Amino acid sequence: MKNKIRALREQFGFTQQDLAEKVHVSRQTIISLENGKYNPSITLAHSISKTFKMTIEEIFIFEEEL
């Protein structure tokens, strides 16, 4: 799943560690999310969206498999 986490994190001036602490995950989880190697749980997606004051749909781009 593609996402805008890296761009938003940089726009807000957060390091990967800052964002990890805000959403209560490891820095490695943030790295995996940014690289598209990990799909977040709905709880984590919600925490990230609240941190950036956006909707989940604005941050995460769901690509249906055809």
N, CA, C, O and CB atoms as a CASP TS submission, in Angstrom:
PFRMAT TS
TARGET T0000
AUTHOR 0000-0000-0000
METHOD Language model
MODEL 1
PARENT N/A
ATOM      1  N   MET     1       0.852  -1.176   0.000  1.00  0.00           N
ATOM      2  CA  MET     1       0.000   0.000   0.000  1.00  0.00           C
ATOM      3  C   MET     1       0.897   1.238   0.000  1.00  0.00           C
ATOM      4  O   MET     1       1.793   1.371   0.833  1.00  0.00           O
ATOM      5  CB  MET     1      -0.969  -0.001   1.230  1.00  0.00           C
ATOM      6  N   LYS     2       0.646   2.121  -0.927  1.00  0.00           N
ATOM      7  CA  LYS     2       1.415   3.362  -0.976  1.00  0.00           C
ATOM      8  C   LYS     2       0.874   4.331   0.076  1.00  0.00           C
ATOM      9  O   LYS     2      -0.276   4.234   0.505  1.00  0.00           O
ATOM     10  CB  LYS     2       1.356   3.999  -2.398  1.00  0.00           C
ATOM     11  N   ASN     3       1.736   5.266   0.477  1.00  0.00           N
ATOM     12  CA  ASN     3       1.305   6.250   1.461  1.00  0.00           C
ATOM     13  C   ASN     3       2.136   7.520   1.333  1.00  0.00           C
ATOM     14  O   ASN     3       3.134   7.564   0.613  1.00  0.00           O
ATOM     15  CB  ASN     3       1.412   5.678   2.884  1.00  0.00           C
ATOM     16  N   LYS     4       1.701   8.541   2.046  1.00  0.00           N
ATOM     17  CA  LYS     4       2.363   9.847   2.018  1.00  0.00           C
ATOM     18  C   LYS     4       3.082  10.145   3.332  1.00  0.00           C
ATOM     19  O   LYS     4       3.330  11.306   3.658  1.00  0.00           O
ATOM     20  CB  LYS     4       1.346  10.946   1.723  1.00  0.00           C
ATOM     21  N   ILE     5       3.414   9.103   4.079  1.00  0.00           N
ATOM     22  CA  ILE     5       3.973   9.309   5.417  1.00  0.00           C
ATOM     23  C   ILE     5       5.285  10.081   5.388  1.00  0.00           C
ATOM     24  O   ILE     5       5.458  11.031   6.151  1.00  0.00           O
ATOM     25  CB  ILE     5       4.186   7.977   6.098  1.00  0.00           C
ATOM     26  N   ARG     6       6.209   9.690   4.523  1.00  0.00           N
ATOM     27  CA  ARG     6       7.516  10.374   4.493  1.00  0.00           C
ATOM     28  C   ARG     6       7.348  11.864   4.207  1.00  0.00           C
ATOM     29  O   ARG     6       7.923  12.700   4.903  1.00  0.00           O
ATOM     30  CB  ARG     6       8.436   9.736   3.429  1.00  0.00           C
ATOM     31  N   ALA     7       6.562  12.195   3.186  1.00  0.00           N
ATOM     32  CA  ALA     7       6.369  13.601   2.816  1.00  0.00           C
ATOM     33  C   ALA     7       5.707  14.376   3.955  1.00  0.00           C
ATOM     34  O   ALA     7       6.108  15.500   4.259  1.00  0.00           O
ATOM     35  CB  ALA     7       5.517  13.710   1.536  1.00  0.00           C
ATOM     36  N   LEU     8       4.705  13.783   4.578  1.00  0.00           N
ATOM     37  CA  LEU     8       4.013  14.457   5.683  1.00  0.00           C
ATOM     38  C   LEU     8       4.935  14.609   6.884  1.00  0.00           C
ATOM     39  O   LEU     8       4.958  15.657   7.530  1.00  0.00           O
ATOM     40  CB  LEU     8       2.749  13.680   6.085  1.00  0.00           C
ATOM     41  N   ARG     9       5.690  13.566   7.179  1.00  0.00           N
ATOM     42  CA  ARG     9       6.617  13.614   8.315  1.00  0.00           C
ATOM     43  C   ARG     9       7.614  14.750   8.117  1.00  0.00           C
ATOM     44  O   ARG     9       7.887  15.513   9.044  1.00  0.00           O
ATOM     45  CB  ARG     9       7.361  12.260   8.480  1.00  0.00           C
ATOM     46  N   GLU    10       8.152  14.858   6.918  1.00  0.00           N
ATOM     47  CA  GLU    10       9.117  15.923   6.634  1.00  0.00           C
ATOM     48  C   GLU    10       8.451  17.296   6.669  1.00  0.00           C
ATOM     49  O   GLU    10       9.036  18.263   7.158  1.00  0.00           O
ATOM     50  CB  GLU    10       9.776  15.696   5.268  1.00  0.00           C
ATOM     51  N   GLN    11       7.232  17.377   6.152  1.00  0.00           N
ATOM     52  CA  GLN    11       6.485  18.646   6.165  1.00  0.00           C
ATOM     53  C   GLN    11       6.235  19.118   7.600  1.00  0.00           C
ATOM     54  O   GLN    11       6.299  20.314   7.884  1.00  0.00           O
ATOM     55  CB  GLN    11       5.138  18.488   5.418  1.00  0.00           C
ATOM     56  N   PHE    12       5.953  18.179   8.495  1.00  0.00           N
ATOM     57  CA  PHE    12       5.698  18.518   9.891  1.00  0.00           C
ATOM     58  C   PHE    12       6.988  18.665  10.696  1.00  0.00           C
ATOM     59  O   PHE    12       6.943  19.057  11.862  1.00  0.00           O
ATOM     60  CB  PHE    12       4.817  17.462  10.525  1.00  0.00           C
ATOM     61  N   GLY    13       8.133  18.357  10.092  1.00  0.00           N
ATOM     62  CA  GLY    13       9.416  18.496  10.767  1.00  0.00           C
ATOM     63  C   GLY    13       9.702  17.387  11.757  1.00  0.00           C
ATOM     64  O   GLY    13      10.460  17.587  12.706  1.00  0.00           O
ATOM     65  N   PHE    14       9.104  16.211  11.551  1.00  0.00           N
ATOM     66  CA  PHE    14       9.319  15.070  12.446  1.00  0.00           C
ATOM     67  C   PHE    14      10.425  14.182  11.891  1.00  0.00           C
ATOM     68  O   PHE    14      10.533  13.990  10.680  1.00  0.00           O
ATOM     69  CB  PHE    14       8.012  14.256  12.630  1.00  0.00           C
ATOM     70  N   THR    15      11.235  13.649  12.781  1.00  0.00           N
ATOM     71  CA  THR    15      12.143  12.570  12.395  1.00  0.00           C
ATOM     72  C   THR    15      11.341  11.277  12.425  1.00  0.00           C
ATOM     73  O   THR    15      10.209  11.247  12.908  1.00  0.00           O
ATOM     74  CB  THR    15      13.402  12.491  13.349  1.00  0.00           C
ATOM     75  N   GLN    16      11.934  10.216  11.909  1.00  0.00           N
ATOM     76  CA  GLN    16      11.262   8.917  11.996  1.00  0.00           C
ATOM     77  C   GLN    16      11.034   8.542  13.457  1.00  0.00           C
ATOM     78  O   GLN    16       9.989   7.994  13.806  1.00  0.00           O
ATOM     79  CB  GLN    16      12.090   7.822  11.282  1.00  0.00           C
ATOM     80  N   GLN    17      12.000   8.834  14.294  1.00  0.00           N
ATOM     81  CA  GLN    17      11.871   8.526  15.722  1.00  0.00           C
ATOM     82  C   GLN    17      10.759   9.355  16.367  1.00  0.00           C
ATOM     83  O   GLN    17      10.001   8.839  17.188  1.00  0.00           O
ATOM     84  CB  GLN    17      13.205   8.780  16.446  1.00  0.00           C
ATOM     85  N   ASP    18      10.657  10.625  16.004  1.00  0.00           N
ATOM     86  CA  ASP    18       9.586  11.475  16.541  1.00  0.00           C
ATOM     87  C   ASP    18       8.218  10.881  16.231  1.00  0.00           C
ATOM     88  O   ASP    18       7.366  10.760  17.112  1.00  0.00           O
ATOM     89  CB  ASP    18       9.684  12.901  15.965  1.00  0.00           C
ATOM     90  N   LEU    19       8.019  10.511  14.962  1.00  0.00           N
ATOM     91  CA  LEU    19       6.729   9.957  14.566  1.00  0.00           C
ATOM     92  C   LEU    19       6.478   8.627  15.259  1.00  0.00           C
ATOM     93  O   LEU    19       5.366   8.361  15.714  1.00  0.00           O
ATOM     94  CB  LEU    19       6.662   9.781  13.047  1.00  0.00           C
ATOM     95  N   ALA    20       7.497   7.798  15.340  1.00  0.00           N
ATOM     96  CA  ALA    20       7.362   6.504  16.018  1.00  0.00           C
ATOM     97  C   ALA    20       6.889   6.689  17.463  1.00  0.00           C
ATOM     98  O   ALA    20       6.003   5.971  17.928  1.00  0.00           O
ATOM     99  CB  ALA    20       8.704   5.741  15.994  1.00  0.00           C
ATOM    100  N   GLU    21       7.476   7.642  18.158  1.00  0.00           N
ATOM    101  CA  GLU    21       7.087   7.895  19.547  1.00  0.00           C
ATOM    102  C   GLU    21       5.652   8.416  19.635  1.00  0.00           C
ATOM    103  O   GLU    21       4.913   8.046  20.548  1.00  0.00           O
ATOM    104  CB  GLU    21       8.052   8.899  20.196  1.00  0.00           C
ATOM    105  N   LYS    22       5.260   9.259  18.706  1.00  0.00           N
ATOM    106  CA  LYS    22       3.909   9.824  18.725  1.00  0.00           C
ATOM    107  C   LYS    22       2.835   8.765  18.511  1.00  0.00           C
ATOM    108  O   LYS    22       1.746   8.862  19.077  1.00  0.00           O
ATOM    109  CB  LYS    22       3.781  10.899  17.663  1.00  0.00           C
ATOM    110  N   VAL    23       3.138   7.745  17.689  1.00  0.00           N
ATOM    111  CA  VAL    23       2.132   6.719  17.382  1.00  0.00           C
ATOM    112  C   VAL    23       2.429   5.389  18.091  1.00  0.00           C
ATOM    113  O   VAL    23       1.765   4.382  17.846  1.00  0.00           O
ATOM    114  CB  VAL    23       2.062   6.492  15.868  1.00  0.00           C
ATOM    115  N   HIS    24       3.430   5.405  18.967  1.00  0.00           N
ATOM    116  CA  HIS    24       3.739   4.258  19.846  1.00  0.00           C
ATOM    117  C   HIS    24       4.143   2.997  19.088  1.00  0.00           C
ATOM    118  O   HIS    24       3.643   1.906  19.360  1.00  0.00           O
ATOM    119  CB  HIS    24       2.543   3.946  20.713  1.00  0.00           C
ATOM    120  N   VAL    25       5.063   3.167  18.125  1.00  0.00           N
ATOM    121  CA  VAL    25       5.651   2.031  17.424  1.00  0.00           C
ATOM    122  C   VAL    25       7.164   2.251  17.355  1.00  0.00           C
ATOM    123  O   VAL    25       7.668   3.286  17.789  1.00  0.00           O
ATOM    124  CB  VAL    25       5.033   1.861  15.986  1.00  0.00           C
ATOM    125  N   SER    26       7.877   1.275  16.808  1.00  0.00           N
ATOM    126  CA  SER    26       9.324   1.421  16.670  1.00  0.00           C
ATOM    127  C   SER    26       9.665   2.247  15.429  1.00  0.00           C
ATOM    128  O   SER    26       8.852   2.396  14.516  1.00  0.00           O
ATOM    129  CB  SER    26      10.001   0.039  16.595  1.00  0.00           C
ATOM    130  N   ARG    27      10.870   2.771  15.421  1.00  0.00           N
ATOM    131  CA  ARG    27      11.357   3.499  14.251  1.00  0.00           C
ATOM    132  C   ARG    27      11.393   2.579  13.038  1.00  0.00           C
ATOM    133  O   ARG    27      11.138   3.016  11.916  1.00  0.00           O
ATOM    134  CB  ARG    27      12.757   4.092  14.519  1.00  0.00           C
ATOM    135  N   GLN    28      11.709   1.300  13.261  1.00  0.00           N
ATOM    136  CA  GLN    28      11.733   0.320  12.168  1.00  0.00           C
ATOM    137  C   GLN    28      10.364   0.192  11.509  1.00  0.00           C
ATOM    138  O   GLN    28      10.276   0.007  10.295  1.00  0.00           O
ATOM    139  CB  GLN    28      12.192  -1.048  12.688  1.00  0.00           C
ATOM    140  N   THR    29       9.297   0.289  12.296  1.00  0.00           N
ATOM    141  CA  THR    29       7.947   0.224  11.738  1.00  0.00           C
ATOM    142  C   THR    29       7.702   1.415  10.823  1.00  0.00           C
ATOM    143  O   THR    29       7.121   1.264   9.749  1.00  0.00           O
ATOM    144  CB  THR    29       6.890   0.182  12.862  1.00  0.00           C
ATOM    145  N   ILE    30       8.138   2.592  11.238  1.00  0.00           N
ATOM    146  CA  ILE    30       7.980   3.789  10.403  1.00  0.00           C
ATOM    147  C   ILE    30       8.771   3.633   9.106  1.00  0.00           C
ATOM    148  O   ILE    30       8.281   3.985   8.034  1.00  0.00           O
ATOM    149  CB  ILE    30       8.441   5.057  11.166  1.00  0.00           C
ATOM    150  N   ILE    31       9.985   3.113   9.201  1.00  0.00           N
ATOM    151  CA  ILE    31      10.810   2.885   8.009  1.00  0.00           C
ATOM    152  C   ILE    31      10.092   1.928   7.063  1.00  0.00           C
ATOM    153  O   ILE    31      10.028   2.182   5.860  1.00  0.00           O
ATOM    154  CB  ILE    31      12.206   2.319   8.399  1.00  0.00           C
ATOM    155  N   SER    32       9.557   0.842   7.586  1.00  0.00           N
ATOM    156  CA  SER    32       8.847  -0.143   6.756  1.00  0.00           C
ATOM    157  C   SER    32       7.603   0.458   6.116  1.00  0.00           C
ATOM    158  O   SER    32       7.302   0.176   4.956  1.00  0.00           O
ATOM    159  CB  SER    32       8.458  -1.365   7.593  1.00  0.00           C
ATOM    160  N   LEU    33       6.885   1.279   6.859  1.00  0.00           N
ATOM    161  CA  LEU    33       5.705   1.955   6.304  1.00  0.00           C
ATOM    162  C   LEU    33       6.106   2.882   5.162  1.00  0.00           C
ATOM    163  O   LEU    33       5.498   2.859   4.091  1.00  0.00           O
ATOM    164  CB  LEU    33       4.968   2.754   7.401  1.00  0.00           C
ATOM    165  N   GLU    34       7.128   3.692   5.395  1.00  0.00           N
ATOM    166  CA  GLU    34       7.566   4.644   4.383  1.00  0.00           C
ATOM    167  C   GLU    34       8.041   3.942   3.107  1.00  0.00           C
ATOM    168  O   GLU    34       7.885   4.471   2.006  1.00  0.00           O
ATOM    169  CB  GLU    34       8.681   5.520   4.940  1.00  0.00           C
ATOM    170  N   ASN    35       8.607   2.773   3.261  1.00  0.00           N
ATOM    171  CA  ASN    35       9.114   2.026   2.109  1.00  0.00           C
ATOM    172  C   ASN    35       8.049   1.132   1.473  1.00  0.00           C
ATOM    173  O   ASN    35       8.326   0.426   0.504  1.00  0.00           O
ATOM    174  CB  ASN    35      10.300   1.183   2.525  1.00  0.00           C
ATOM    175  N   GLY    36       6.839   1.165   2.018  1.00  0.00           N
ATOM    176  CA  GLY    36       5.750   0.373   1.461  1.00  0.00           C
ATOM    177  C   GLY    36       5.880  -1.114   1.706  1.00  0.00           C
ATOM    178  O   GLY    36       5.266  -1.916   1.003  1.00  0.00           O
ATOM    179  N   LYS    37       6.681  -1.496   2.708  1.00  0.00           N
ATOM    180  CA  LYS    37       6.901  -2.914   2.995  1.00  0.00           C
ATOM    181  C   LYS    37       6.004  -3.435   4.107  1.00  0.00           C
ATOM    182  O   LYS    37       6.060  -4.614   4.455  1.00  0.00           O
ATOM    183  CB  LYS    37       8.343  -3.146   3.365  1.00  0.00           C
ATOM    184  N   TYR    38       5.185  -2.563   4.661  1.00  0.00           N
ATOM    185  CA  TYR    38       4.338  -2.946   5.791  1.00  0.00           C
ATOM    186  C   TYR    38       3.016  -2.196   5.682  1.00  0.00           C
ATOM    187  O   TYR    38       2.998  -0.978   5.503  1.00  0.00           O
ATOM    188  CB  TYR    38       5.041  -2.645   7.156  1.00  0.00           C
ATOM    189  N   ASN    39       1.921  -2.922   5.791  1.00  0.00           N
ATOM    190  CA  ASN    39       0.605  -2.299   5.822  1.00  0.00           C
ATOM    191  C   ASN    39       0.176  -2.164   7.273  1.00  0.00           C
ATOM    192  O   ASN    39       0.184  -3.147   8.014  1.00  0.00           O
ATOM    193  CB  ASN    39      -0.436  -3.125   5.003  1.00  0.00           C
ATOM    194  N   PRO    40      -0.197  -0.967   7.687  1.00  0.00           N
ATOM    195  CA  PRO    40      -0.523  -0.751   9.095  1.00  0.00           C
ATOM    196  C   PRO    40      -1.864  -1.364   9.489  1.00  0.00           C
ATOM    197  O   PRO    40      -2.752  -1.562   8.659  1.00  0.00           O
ATOM    198  CB  PRO    40      -0.535   0.727   9.396  1.00  0.00           C
ATOM    199  N   SER    41      -1.980  -1.654  10.772  1.00  0.00           N
ATOM    200  CA  SER    41      -3.285  -2.038  11.306  1.00  0.00           C
ATOM    201  C   SER    41      -4.184  -0.812  11.243  1.00  0.00           C
ATOM    202  O   SER    41      -3.699   0.310  11.096  1.00  0.00           O
ATOM    203  CB  SER    41      -3.172  -2.590  12.778  1.00  0.00           C
ATOM    204  N   ILE    42      -5.470  -1.018  11.351  1.00  0.00           N
ATOM    205  CA  ILE    42      -6.393   0.120  11.335  1.00  0.00           C
ATOM    206  C   ILE    42      -6.121   1.045  12.518  1.00  0.00           C
ATOM    207  O   ILE    42      -6.279   2.261  12.414  1.00  0.00           O
ATOM    208  CB  ILE    42      -7.858  -0.367  11.363  1.00  0.00           C
ATOM    209  N   THR    43      -5.716   0.466  13.632  1.00  0.00           N
ATOM    210  CA  THR    43      -5.395   1.281  14.822  1.00  0.00           C
ATOM    211  C   THR    43      -4.193   2.182  14.553  1.00  0.00           C
ATOM    212  O   THR    43      -4.211   3.364  14.894  1.00  0.00           O
ATOM    213  CB  THR    43      -5.110   0.372  16.046  1.00  0.00           C
ATOM    214  N   LEU    44      -3.160   1.627  13.947  1.00  0.00           N
ATOM    215  CA  LEU    44      -1.970   2.422  13.630  1.00  0.00           C
ATOM    216  C   LEU    44      -2.287   3.468  12.570  1.00  0.00           C
ATOM    217  O   LEU    44      -1.857   4.615  12.684  1.00  0.00           O
ATOM    218  CB  LEU    44      -0.825   1.514  13.152  1.00  0.00           C
ATOM    219  N   ALA    45      -3.031   3.085  11.545  1.00  0.00           N
ATOM    220  CA  ALA    45      -3.422   4.047  10.502  1.00  0.00           C
ATOM    221  C   ALA    45      -4.202   5.206  11.117  1.00  0.00           C
ATOM    222  O   ALA    45      -4.010   6.361  10.737  1.00  0.00           O
ATOM    223  CB  ALA    45      -4.271   3.353   9.404  1.00  0.00           C
ATOM    224  N   HIS    46      -5.077   4.896  12.063  1.00  0.00           N
ATOM    225  CA  HIS    46      -5.863   5.933  12.741  1.00  0.00           C
ATOM    226  C   HIS    46      -4.948   6.856  13.545  1.00  0.00           C
ATOM    227  O   HIS    46      -5.109   8.075  13.505  1.00  0.00           O
ATOM    228  CB  HIS    46      -6.925   5.294  13.667  1.00  0.00           C
ATOM    229  N   SER    47      -3.993   6.285  14.271  1.00  0.00           N
ATOM    230  CA  SER    47      -3.052   7.097  15.060  1.00  0.00           C
ATOM    231  C   SER    47      -2.240   8.027  14.168  1.00  0.00           C
ATOM    232  O   SER    47      -2.027   9.192  14.504  1.00  0.00           O
ATOM    233  CB  SER    47      -2.107   6.192  15.866  1.00  0.00           C
ATOM    234  N   ILE    48      -1.791   7.509  13.037  1.00  0.00           N
ATOM    235  CA  ILE    48      -1.014   8.325  12.105  1.00  0.00           C
ATOM    236  C   ILE    48      -1.885   9.446  11.539  1.00  0.00           C
ATOM    237  O   ILE    48      -1.444  10.591  11.441  1.00  0.00           O
ATOM    238  CB  ILE    48      -0.443   7.453  10.959  1.00  0.00           C
ATOM    239  N   SER    49      -3.116   9.113  11.169  1.00  0.00           N
ATOM    240  CA  SER    49      -3.999  10.142  10.606  1.00  0.00           C
ATOM    241  C   SER    49      -4.309  11.232  11.630  1.00  0.00           C
ATOM    242  O   SER    49      -4.383  12.409  11.275  1.00  0.00           O
ATOM    243  CB  SER    49      -5.304   9.509  10.109  1.00  0.00           C
ATOM    244  N   LYS    50      -4.489  10.855  12.887  1.00  0.00           N
ATOM    245  CA  LYS    50      -4.725  11.857  13.939  1.00  0.00           C
ATOM    246  C   LYS    50      -3.494  12.742  14.139  1.00  0.00           C
ATOM    247  O   LYS    50      -3.618  13.949  14.344  1.00  0.00           O
ATOM    248  CB  LYS    50      -5.098  11.164  15.270  1.00  0.00           C
ATOM    249  N   THR    51      -2.321  12.142  14.078  1.00  0.00           N
ATOM    250  CA  THR    51      -1.077  12.901  14.254  1.00  0.00           C
ATOM    251  C   THR    51      -0.935  13.978  13.186  1.00  0.00           C
ATOM    252  O   THR    51      -0.495  15.092  13.470  1.00  0.00           O
ATOM    253  CB  THR    51       0.135  11.962  14.214  1.00  0.00           C
ATOM    254  N   PHE    52      -1.312  13.636  11.949  1.00  0.00           N
ATOM    255  CA  PHE    52      -1.199  14.586  10.844  1.00  0.00           C
ATOM    256  C   PHE    52      -2.486  15.382  10.598  1.00  0.00           C
ATOM    257  O   PHE    52      -2.552  16.199   9.680  1.00  0.00           O
ATOM    258  CB  PHE    52      -0.815  13.850   9.586  1.00  0.00           C
ATOM    259  N   LYS    53      -3.513  15.134  11.433  1.00  0.00           N
ATOM    260  CA  LYS    53      -4.803  15.834  11.308  1.00  0.00           C
ATOM    261  C   LYS    53      -5.383  15.688   9.896  1.00  0.00           C
ATOM    262  O   LYS    53      -5.834  16.654   9.281  1.00  0.00           O
ATOM    263  CB  LYS    53      -4.636  17.329  11.653  1.00  0.00           C
ATOM    264  N   MET    54      -5.353  14.454   9.416  1.00  0.00           N
ATOM    265  CA  MET    54      -5.881  14.119   8.092  1.00  0.00           C
ATOM    266  C   MET    54      -6.692  12.838   8.201  1.00  0.00           C
ATOM    267  O   MET    54      -6.671  12.162   9.230  1.00  0.00           O
ATOM    268  CB  MET    54      -4.733  13.962   7.046  1.00  0.00           C
ATOM    269  N   THR    55      -7.406  12.512   7.132  1.00  0.00           N
ATOM    270  CA  THR    55      -8.126  11.241   7.123  1.00  0.00           C
ATOM    271  C   THR    55      -7.169  10.131   6.686  1.00  0.00           C
ATOM    272  O   THR    55      -6.139  10.391   6.064  1.00  0.00           O
ATOM    273  CB  THR    55      -9.370  11.308   6.179  1.00  0.00           C
ATOM    274  N   ILE    56      -7.522   8.910   7.018  1.00  0.00           N
ATOM    275  CA  ILE    56      -6.722   7.759   6.605  1.00  0.00           C
ATOM    276  C   ILE    56      -6.605   7.737   5.090  1.00  0.00           C
ATOM    277  O   ILE    56      -5.534   7.463   4.549  1.00  0.00           O
ATOM    278  CB  ILE    56      -7.342   6.439   7.121  1.00  0.00           C
ATOM    279  N   GLU    57      -7.714   8.028   4.402  1.00  0.00           N
ATOM    280  CA  GLU    57      -7.723   7.991   2.939  1.00  0.00           C
ATOM    281  C   GLU    57      -6.801   9.034   2.314  1.00  0.00           C
ATOM    282  O   GLU    57      -6.321   8.841   1.197  1.00  0.00           O
ATOM    283  CB  GLU    57      -9.129   8.196   2.432  1.00  0.00           C
ATOM    284  N   GLU    58      -6.546  10.137   3.020  1.00  0.00           N
ATOM    285  CA  GLU    58      -5.647  11.169   2.499  1.00  0.00           C
ATOM    286  C   GLU    58      -4.184  10.742   2.606  1.00  0.00           C
ATOM    287  O   GLU    58      -3.334  11.247   1.873  1.00  0.00           O
ATOM    288  CB  GLU    58      -5.862  12.486   3.249  1.00  0.00           C
ATOM    289  N   ILE    59      -3.893   9.823   3.507  1.00  0.00           N
ATOM    290  CA  ILE    59      -2.517   9.400   3.758  1.00  0.00           C
ATOM    291  C   ILE    59      -2.172   8.097   3.042  1.00  0.00           C
ATOM    292  O   ILE    59      -1.086   7.956   2.480  1.00  0.00           O
ATOM    293  CB  ILE    59      -2.290   9.239   5.247  1.00  0.00           C
ATOM    294  N   PHE    60      -3.099   7.157   3.068  1.00  0.00           N
ATOM    295  CA  PHE    60      -2.846   5.837   2.505  1.00  0.00           C
ATOM    296  C   PHE    60      -3.585   5.659   1.178  1.00  0.00           C
ATOM    297  O   PHE    60      -4.773   5.965   1.076  1.00  0.00           O
ATOM    298  CB  PHE    60      -3.266   4.745   3.497  1.00  0.00           C
ATOM    299  N   ILE    61      -2.885   5.169   0.179  1.00  0.00           N
ATOM    300  CA  ILE    61      -3.464   4.956  -1.146  1.00  0.00           C
ATOM    301  C   ILE    61      -3.632   3.458  -1.341  1.00  0.00           C
ATOM    302  O   ILE    61      -2.662   2.728  -1.547  1.00  0.00           O
ATOM    303  CB  ILE    61      -2.570   5.580  -2.278  1.00  0.00           C
ATOM    304  N   PHE    62      -4.882   3.016  -1.273  1.00  0.00           N
ATOM    305  CA  PHE    62      -5.187   1.607  -1.441  1.00  0.00           C
ATOM    306  C   PHE    62      -5.208   1.262  -2.914  1.00  0.00           C
ATOM    307  O   PHE    62      -5.907   1.902  -3.700  1.00  0.00           O
ATOM    308  CB  PHE    62      -6.524   1.252  -0.784  1.00  0.00           C
ATOM    309  N   GLU    63      -4.444   0.252  -3.288  1.00  0.00           N
ATOM    310  CA  GLU    63      -4.410  -0.196  -4.680  1.00  0.00           C
ATOM    311  C   GLU    63      -5.010  -1.590  -4.739  1.00  0.00           C
ATOM    312  O   GLU    63      -4.434  -2.543  -4.215  1.00  0.00           O
ATOM    313  CB  GLU    63      -2.952  -0.185  -5.255  1.00  0.00           C
ATOM    314  N   GLU    64      -6.159  -1.708  -5.374  1.00  0.00           N
ATOM    315  CA  GLU    64      -6.789  -3.014  -5.504  1.00  0.00           C
ATOM    316  C   GLU    64      -6.008  -3.887  -6.461  1.00  0.00           C
ATOM    317  O   GLU    64      -5.529  -3.442  -7.504  1.00  0.00           O
ATOM    318  CB  GLU    64      -8.232  -2.873  -5.975  1.00  0.00           C
ATOM    319  N   GLU    65      -5.897  -5.149  -6.071  1.00  0.00           N
ATOM    320  CA  GLU    65      -5.277  -6.099  -6.978  1.00  0.00           C
ATOM    321  C   GLU    65      -6.316  -6.533  -7.989  1.00  0.00           C
ATOM    322  O   GLU    65      -7.442  -6.875  -7.630  1.00  0.00           O
ATOM    323  CB  GLU    65      -4.694  -7.318  -6.215  1.00  0.00           C
ATOM    324  N   LEU    66      -5.932  -6.518  -9.251  1.00  0.00           N
ATOM    325  CA  LEU    66      -6.868  -6.913 -10.311  1.00  0.00           C
ATOM    326  C   LEU    66      -6.642  -8.330 -10.740  1.00  0.00           C
ATOM    327  O   LEU    66      -7.341  -8.827 -11.623  1.00  0.00           O
ATOM    328  CB  LEU    66      -6.745  -5.997 -11.507  1.00  0.00           C
TER
END
